[in-house]
């Protein structure tokens, strides 16, 4: 479960980079920053939940 929390934290970091336009490029003139921020928030929430559950089991 800890490994999954780390995986989702890294996905959240990737989403933040997409949101800040460090990674990725516009597709057909449309910016993908909203998708990056959505990915960041969702992955961070899942990572926090998994980390919380890991600590509760310990």
trRosetta pair geometry for C-beta under 8 A, 3 or more apart (Angstrom, degrees):
i j d omega theta_ij theta_ji phi_ij phi_ji
1 4 5.7 -50 -153 35 37 112
1 5 6.6 42 147 -22 65 102
1 50 5.5 -164 177 -171 88 96
1 53 6.2 -101 176 97 146 108
1 54 4.8 -178 104 -81 117 97
1 57 7.5 100 44 19 152 147
2 5 5.5 -50 -150 33 36 115
2 6 6.5 36 151 -17 66 102
2 50 7.6 164 -96 143 27 105
2 51 7.5 67 -121 -108 65 64
2 54 5.1 96 -72 -128 79 155
3 6 5.7 -53 -151 36 34 111
3 7 6.4 38 149 -22 65 105
4 7 5.4 -50 -146 35 35 116
4 8 6.3 29 157 -14 67 104
4 50 5.3 -124 97 -156 103 159
5 8 6.0 -56 -146 40 29 105
5 9 6.3 33 152 -22 63 106
5 47 4.9 101 -161 -155 66 70
5 50 3.9 -160 -78 99 90 116
5 51 4.5 116 -150 -60 148 77
5 54 6.4 -78 -22 -13 146 138
6 9 5.5 -52 -146 35 32 114
6 10 6.5 31 154 -17 64 103
6 47 7.7 109 -61 -138 13 111
7 10 5.9 -58 -154 36 30 108
7 11 6.5 29 149 -17 65 105
7 47 8.0 -164 71 -98 52 100
8 11 5.3 -48 -145 36 39 114
8 12 6.4 46 151 -23 65 99
8 43 4.7 -170 -174 -169 81 81
8 44 7.5 174 143 -77 97 20
8 46 4.6 -118 -158 94 156 106
8 47 3.8 -165 97 -67 108 88
8 50 6.6 122 28 19 139 138
9 12 5.5 -48 -150 32 34 115
9 13 6.7 38 149 -20 62 101
9 43 7.3 167 -84 146 17 101
9 44 7.2 65 -115 -110 58 60
9 47 4.3 120 -61 -145 72 155
10 13 5.4 -46 -150 32 38 115
10 14 6.6 41 149 -19 64 100
11 14 5.5 -49 -150 35 36 114
11 15 6.4 40 149 -20 65 103
11 39 6.7 -109 157 168 92 102
11 43 4.1 -142 98 -139 104 151
11 47 7.9 179 49 -51 94 119
12 15 5.5 -51 -149 36 34 115
12 16 6.5 38 151 -22 64 101
12 39 7.4 -175 -112 133 43 73
12 40 5.0 81 -160 -149 69 57
12 41 7.8 123 -133 -35 99 12
12 43 3.8 -160 -65 98 77 110
12 44 4.1 100 -127 -60 147 77
12 47 6.0 -84 -16 0 134 140
13 16 5.6 -50 -150 32 34 112
13 17 6.6 34 151 -17 64 102
13 40 7.8 100 -58 -121 11 91
14 17 5.7 -54 -152 36 34 111
14 18 6.5 34 151 -17 66 103
14 23 6.8 -54 -162 58 73 161
14 39 7.2 -57 94 127 88 133
15 18 5.6 -52 -147 37 35 111
15 19 6.2 37 152 -20 66 106
15 36 4.9 154 -169 -173 60 60
15 37 6.8 132 160 -94 101 12
15 38 7.3 -119 -159 72 129 44
15 39 3.3 -160 -108 97 124 98
15 40 3.3 -164 108 -57 118 68
15 41 7.6 -118 130 4 148 50
15 42 7.9 166 -93 44 170 82
15 43 5.9 162 -4 24 139 130
16 19 5.5 -53 -146 38 32 114
16 20 6.2 21 157 -9 66 108
16 36 7.0 141 -85 160 7 103
16 37 7.8 61 -105 -102 48 55
16 40 4.6 98 -59 -113 67 136
17 20 5.9 -60 -142 45 30 103
17 22 4.4 -77 -165 64 85 112
17 23 4.4 51 128 4 111 114
17 36 7.2 -118 77 -159 45 130
18 21 7.5 31 -179 -81 34 31
18 22 7.6 -86 -67 52 23 70
18 23 5.1 -58 -78 75 64 98
18 24 4.9 47 -132 2 89 137
18 32 6.3 -61 177 114 110 105
18 33 6.9 176 138 -118 72 45
18 35 6.8 -59 135 92 136 84
18 36 2.8 -162 100 -107 98 122
18 39 6.7 36 51 48 137 134
18 40 7.8 -162 51 -42 95 103
19 33 5.1 82 -144 -164 49 77
19 34 7.9 83 -117 -79 85 12
19 36 3.5 -161 -52 109 63 114
19 37 4.1 96 -111 -61 132 74
19 39 8.0 -158 -43 50 102 92
19 40 5.8 -48 -16 -13 138 139
20 33 7.7 119 -32 -132 13 106
20 36 7.6 -122 8 130 50 148
21 24 7.1 -98 -135 69 51 91
21 31 7.7 -49 -90 -154 114 108
21 33 6.0 -38 -58 -85 88 109
23 36 7.8 144 69 -114 95 133
24 32 5.3 -90 153 66 144 133
24 36 7.0 -150 23 -68 151 124
25 32 7.9 56 82 15 21 119
26 29 5.9 14 152 -135 130 11
26 30 6.0 158 -165 68 90 34
26 31 5.4 -47 -104 -88 96 48
26 32 6.8 180 -112 -10 42 85
27 30 5.6 -30 69 60 72 93
27 32 6.2 61 3 -54 103 114
31 34 7.3 96 105 -3 93 85
32 35 4.8 -43 -175 38 80 118
32 36 6.2 89 127 -27 82 96
33 36 5.3 -53 -151 34 39 116
33 37 6.4 35 155 -16 70 102
34 37 5.9 -53 -148 38 33 107
34 38 6.3 35 152 -19 64 107
35 38 5.6 -53 -146 38 33 114
35 39 6.2 36 154 -20 65 105
36 39 5.7 -54 -148 36 30 111
36 40 6.3 33 152 -22 64 106
37 40 5.4 -50 -145 34 34 116
37 41 6.3 31 158 -16 66 104
38 41 6.1 -56 -146 37 29 105
38 42 6.2 20 161 -11 65 112
39 42 6.1 -62 -142 43 26 105
39 43 5.8 18 165 -12 65 116
40 43 6.3 -63 -141 42 20 104
40 44 6.1 19 161 -18 61 113
41 44 5.9 -58 -144 38 25 109
41 45 6.4 25 158 -19 63 107
42 45 5.8 -56 -149 34 30 110
42 46 6.5 25 155 -14 64 106
43 46 5.8 -54 -146 39 33 109
43 47 6.1 35 154 -20 66 107
44 47 5.6 -53 -143 38 31 112
44 48 6.2 32 157 -19 65 106
45 48 5.8 -54 -146 36 29 110
45 49 6.4 30 154 -19 63 107
46 49 5.7 -55 -148 37 32 112
46 50 6.3 28 156 -16 66 107
47 50 5.9 -56 -145 40 29 107
47 51 6.2 29 156 -18 65 108
48 51 5.8 -55 -144 38 30 111
48 52 6.2 34 154 -22 64 107
49 52 5.7 -55 -148 35 29 113
49 53 6.4 26 155 -16 64 106
50 53 5.7 -53 -145 38 33 110
50 54 6.3 38 153 -23 64 104
51 54 5.6 -51 -148 33 32 114
51 55 6.5 29 154 -16 64 104
52 55 5.9 -58 -151 37 30 107
52 56 6.4 31 151 -21 64 107
53 56 5.5 -52 -146 35 34 114
53 57 6.5 34 156 -20 65 104
54 57 6.0 -58 -153 34 30 109
54 58 6.7 32 152 -26 64 106
55 58 5.7 -51 -149 27 36 114
